[in-house]
Amino acid sequence: MSAILDQAVEELNRRMEGRSYDGTAMFVLTGEGSIFLDRGEARKGEGPAEVTFTATPETFRDIISGALNPTSAFMSGKLALDGDMGAAMRLASALG
């Protein structure tokens, strides 16, 4: 797998540290692969997710770093969402 995914997993785990999210989510980074988040712990790969987000690696990095608001990314078409909108909102709250 790519170094981009390794960095994304590391950053997502850092952001989730000490925060509570009891669901499952998948992040698809176009051209790179997927990250699966299960009960607040991220790893490379896929799994059965309540919600799936799809974005470029750059958009994902901007969202995780706080430079881009997830709602703005979704409304502008930079972030696609498939699945449970409630799970997406809970995750956004958990990420702060």
N, C-alpha and C positions, 0 to 999 in steps of 0.2 A: 504494500500500500504506500501511498504517497506521504512525503514529509508534510504536506499541507494538512492531510488528515491527522497526522500525529500531533501537529501543533494545535489544530482545532479541538481535538479531544482533550489535550492538556489544558487549554484555555477554558473550555466548557466545564471541566472538572474543577478548575480553580474557581470559576464563578459560582458553581453549585455548592462549594464547600460551606458547610454550616447552614445551608438553606434547605427547606423542605419542599419536595415535589414527589408525590406518591404515584405518579402515572408513568406512562411510557410515551416516548416521542422518537421520531427518526428525523434526522437532518440529511438531506441529499445535497451534496455539493457537486454541482454539475461538472462533469469531466474528471472528477476525483474519486468519488465513492460516497459511502454513507457512514453516519455516526448514529448509534442507537443509545438512547438515554432511558435507563430503567431505574426508577426510584431515586433519581438524583445522581446516578453514576453513569458516566459516558464511556463508551468503548467503540472502536471501529467495528463496522458490520451492520447487519440488519436484524430486525426482529418484529414481532407483531406490535404495532404501535397504535395508540389511540389517535395520534395526529402525526402527519408527515409534513415537514417543511422542505421546500426546494428553493435553492438560491445558488448564485455563483459563490465561489470561495471568498471573493472580495466582499460581497454583500454580507455573508455570514460573519466574516471577521469584523466588519463595521458594526453589525448588530451586537455581537458579543463584547466588543470593546466599549460599546455605549455611544459610538459616533453616529449611529443610525438607529432611530426609533423603529422597533419591529412593526408597529401599526403603520407608520409612514411607508416602510418598505413594502408592506402588503398592499396598501392603497395605491402605491405607484407601480405595482407590478414587478418589483424586484424580488419579492418573496411570495412564493406560492404555498398554499395551505390545502391539505387534503385530510379530512377526518373531523374529529370532534373540536369544534370551536371553543367549547368550555375548557377542554384540556389545554388548548393553545393559550387561553387567557390565564389559566393557573400557572403555566410555565412562565409566561411573561412576568407575572407577579413574583414568582420565585426567583427569577433572574434579576429582579429589581429594575 
